[in-house]
């Protein structure tokens, strides 16, 4: 519909995307989760570095609240007649009668990292999370989405669901989880750990080969193997001496020792790859006295945490129609050094740019009565209240006489 149609009183149907039918057929009429459930779930529960990285991102994102501002002009919200106070309540305080806001937001971000999608049901008063791996998207051949289906039983209309997706090149409907690029590394790391576990389960001793100059029957071979397994078992001590007769000799199956089986350097390299794929600077998990921790901590928030918060905020803005901004005033990594901060506000107040109470408000301090006036420096021309004040002192007439 053109802008002048409303002035002329012409009611025309909105033009839809001509390629939507082909997009729908290419994507499929139903779009389920494209990730195997246990791939990333098991890595999150079993690999220490994956669990730590995911928990860091989830906890840090969940701690940043939204500041609900005025209505966005020119945008058509998905739902109408929702008050600003209600939006602030469900986004920052009480999403529903059964969960606190931090638990609710942590569940959402875990879905975003593990599945690449967030699905939130809004019933007009409260919000509820729908686990992403059980949600099926039904594409529409004309518009965009026909509806949503949970676990093959419950249907939702497009206006009831807030869908937040991660970046994806192959699909416009479902996102790609952030753990997916690191899946190969996680799989390799898991196999290395399992190899070490099996090494210790087998007594931390490589296999042995018994050499015999004569051909032994199968029965004798089995009896000899059972005797060796029973007597020469490192788990039970393995100290009992053995007597080899009949020309038997002992040789090792492999020359690898425990030191050569230590994968610590490879494990550290793989953990670093996983952290970088997740957007977590590895130095943050190293700890210690390092001068680069603070700039890396700030980089972590600017390039990983804040983009996720804004991605969630944009989806809620489109749904409710209110402008949302992230409140980072309580994030230490994004605040300047106290010395620099004090000098900054002191310069603004003393130069007359900001009142003392405005500076206190920026520092999240209570205002003080009488501190609402600008301080105009005396060295600025025209700053004095009486223009006759200042300059050369008046001469005493009696002295001149």
N, C-alpha and C positions, 0 to 999 in steps of 0.2 A: 504494500500500500504506500503510495507516494504521500508526501507531506501535504500537498494541496488537495488531496482527495477529501480530507476532513472539512476543509473550507468550502468545497463545492458540494458537500453532502453526498459524496459517492462512497458507497460501501463495497469495497472489493475484498476478495479473499486473499489472505496472506500467501505470497509465493513460496513454495516449498522447494527443497533441494531436488533437482531433477535426477541426480545421481544416487539418491538415497536408496532406491530399490536395488540397485546393483551393489551398493555397500552392504545392505542387509543380506542379500544372497551370498556375498563373499564371506561375510562374518558368520553367517548362519542365523537361522530364526531364533535359536536359543544359544546363549553364550554362557557356558559354565566356567568354573575356575579352571585354569589351564596349567595348574601346578599340582604335582602329586603331594598329597597332604603330609606324608611323613618325611619328605625330602628336607624341608627347612625346620619343621617342628622337632624332629629328632636332633638336628644340628643345634638348635636353640637350647634343647634340654640337656645335651650330652657334651658339647664342646664348650670349654670354659670361655674362650675368647669370643665366640659368637654370642653366648649368653650375656657376657659383660657388655659387649658393644650394643646389642639390642636394648638391654636394660638402661644403659646410659642415655640413648636417644629417646626411649619411651619416657623415662622419668623426667628428663630435661624439657621435653616438649610439653608434657602434661602440667608442668609447673608454671607455664606462661599463660596468664589469663587474657581474655579479650576485653577491650574497652568498647562498649556499644555506644555509637554516636548517632547522629541524625539519619533520617532516611536519605538514601542515595537518589538524587534527582535523575530522571530519565530511565530508570530501571524498572522493569515489571517483575515484582517478586512472585515466587511460585505460590506462596500462601499469602492471603490478605488478612487484614484485621487482627494481626498479631501485635500486641503492644510491646513497646521498647523494654519495659520492665520485665515482661515475660521472657523475652529473648535473653536479657541479661541473667535472669534466673536460671534458665536451662543451660546456658553456655558457661556460666561461672560459679554456680552455687548448687543447684539441685536439678539434674537432668530428668530424674524420675523419682518416684517415692521410695525406690529400693536401693539406689546406688548413690554414693558421693561423687562429686565431679571428678576427683582425681582418678578413682577406679574406672569410671566411665571413659575418660579420655585415654587412660593407659590401654584399655582394651581396644580402643579405636586404632591407636598408633601401632600396636602389635599386629593387628590385621593388615595395616598398610605396609609394614616391613616384611611380613611373612607371606601375604597373599597379593599385595599390591593394590588392594581395594578396601574401601570403607563403605558400609551400608548402614544408614541410620534411619529408623522409622520414627516419624513425628505424627502423633495422634491429634494434634491441635493444642495440646497442653504440655506433653512430656515427650522426651526422646528416648529411644531404646535402640541398642546395638543389635544388628543382625550379623552373626558370624559370616564372614565373606565367603568361605569355602562352601557354604551351603546355599548361596544365593545364585539363582539363574536369571540372566537378563534376557528378556524377549524383545528382539529388535523389531522395528516397525519399517515397513516398506515405503511409507510416505513421510512420516515426521522423523522420529529418532528412536524412541523407546516406547514400546507398547505397554510394558509392565514388568514387574519383578515377581519372582516365585521363590519361596523359601522351602527348601527340602522337599520339593514336589507336592506340597500340601497347601500352603498359604499363598494367596495372590495379593499383590500390592499394586496400586496405580502409580504412575510416575510422580504424581504430586505428593505422595505419601513418603517417598524415599529420598534421602539426601545421599547422593553417590559421590565419593571422592576417590579418584583413581591416580595411581602413580603414572610416571611417564611410560609410554609404550610406542614402539614404531609399527608393530604389526596390527594393533587393534585400537579402534576409537572407543571401545566399550569397556575393556578391562586393562588394568595396568600391570606392569611387570614388577615383582617384588625386588627390593634392593639386595636381597641375599642371593638372587639368581646368578649374577655375574661371578660370585665367589663360590658357586656350588662345586665346581671342579676342585678348587683348592680345599674346600671343606671335606669333600669326599676323600682326597688324598691324605689330608691330615687325620681323618678318622681311621683310614687303613694303616697309617703309620702307628697310631696308638694301639690298634688291635694287634699289629705285629709284635710290638713290645710286650703287650699283655700275654700273648701266646708264648713269647720267649721265656717269660718268667714262670708261666704255668708249666712249661715243660722242664722246669728245674734250672733254667738259665745255662744249659749245657747242650751244645750241638749234638746231633746224632752220631752214633759210632758204627763202624763197619767191622765185622768179624771175618777174618780171612782164614780159610781152611785149605790145606793142600789136597784134601780128599773130597770126593763128592758125597754130600750128606743126604739122607732121605728126608722127605717132608716132615715125617714124624719127629725125627731128631732135631730138625731146624726149629720146629714149633716149641719143643721142650726147652731148647737152649734159649730162645727168645723170652719165654716165660720166666726162666731162671734169672736172666739178666734184668728184666723189668722188675722182678721182685727184690733182688739183692742189691743191684746197683741203681738205687733211686735217690737222687739228690734231695728230694723232699723229706725222706726219712733219714737223712744223714749221709748215705753213700760212702760210709767209712769202712764197710766190711771188705777185707781183702778177697780177691778172686784168684783162683788158680786156673791157668789156661794149660790144657794138655792136648794131646793129639795133633800138635802142630798149629794150633789156633794163634792168630796174631790180631792185635787191636789197632785200628787206624781210624782217624777222625773223618767224618763225612765232609766237613767244611773247615776251613782255616779261620773263619770269622770268629772274633772274640767279642766280648761285651762292649769294649771301647769302640770298635768299628760299627757296632749296632746302635750307637748313641745318635739319635736323630735330632738332637737339641737345636743345632744350627738350622737344619731344614724346617723344624717346627716353628722356630722364631720367624723365619722368612715367610712361611705360609700364613702365620698369624698376622704378620704385617700386611700381607696382601688382602686378607679378609677385612682388617680394620680400615684400610684405604678404600676398599669397595663400599664399605658402610658409611664412609665419610667421617671416621673418627681418627684424628691424628694419633699415630702409635705412641708418641712421646707422652700422651696423657695417661697411658697405662704403665709407662716405665717408672714414673715417680722420680724421687730423688731431687737434689738441688740442681735445677737446670734453668738457665736464664730464658730459654725459649718456651717454657711452659705457658706463660701468660699470653704471648702472641698466638700460640697454637690454640689455646683455650678460646680466645676471641675468634679466631678463624673457624673453629669448630661450631661456634654459635652462629656466625654470620653465613657460613656456607652449608651447614647441615640442619641446625635446629630451626632457625628463623624461616628458611624456605618451606619447611614442613608445616610450621604454624601458619604461614600465609596461605599455603595451599588449602589447608582446612578452613581458614578464615574466608577465602574467596568463595568456597562452596556454600558456606552459611550466609554470606552476603547475598549471593544470588537467590538463595531460598527465602530468606526473611526480608531482604530489602534494606537492611540497616548497615551503615558503614562500620566495619570492625577493624580495630588496630590492636596489635599485640602490645601488652604492657611489659616492658623489659626493665622497669625502674628498679626491680629487686634482683636483677641478674648481675652478680659481681663482675663477671668476665666482660660485660659490655659497659661497665662504668669506668671512667678515667681514674687515675691514681688520686688519692685523697689530697695530696699536695697540689697537683695540677688543678683539681676541681676547686679547691679553696682559692687559689690564685685567680682562676677564671671568674668566679662569681664576685670576688673582691674587686677586681678590675671593673666589672660591669656596674657594680653598685657605686663605687667611688667616682666613676666617670659620668654618672647620671643617666645611664642607659636603662637600669633596672632598679626598682625599689628594694629595700632590704627584705620586705615580706615576699616579694616575687622570687627573690633568691632563696629564701627559706622554703617556699613552696616547691621549688625545683629540687631542693635537697630533702623533700618529704619531711619538713619540720613544721611545727605549729606557728602561725603568724603571731606577731607581737604588736600590741596596741601602740600606735604612734609611729610605726615603721612603714607607713604607706606613702610617704613623700619621697620624691627624687632628691638625691644629694647632688647639688650643682657645685662643681669645684670653683673655688674663689679665683683661680688663675684664668678662668674663661672670661673674655671680654663681655661686659654687660651682665655679668652674673650677680653683681652686688645689688641689694635691694634699693639702696639709695645711690644714685649715680654720682652724687657729690662727695660720697665717702671715698677715702683712699687718696693717693697722690701726695703732693707736698703738704705738710701741716700748715695751717693758717698762721700768719705772722701776728705777733702781739704788737698792737699799736703803741702801747705804753713803752715798750722796749725801744721802738724806733725813735720815739721822741727823746 
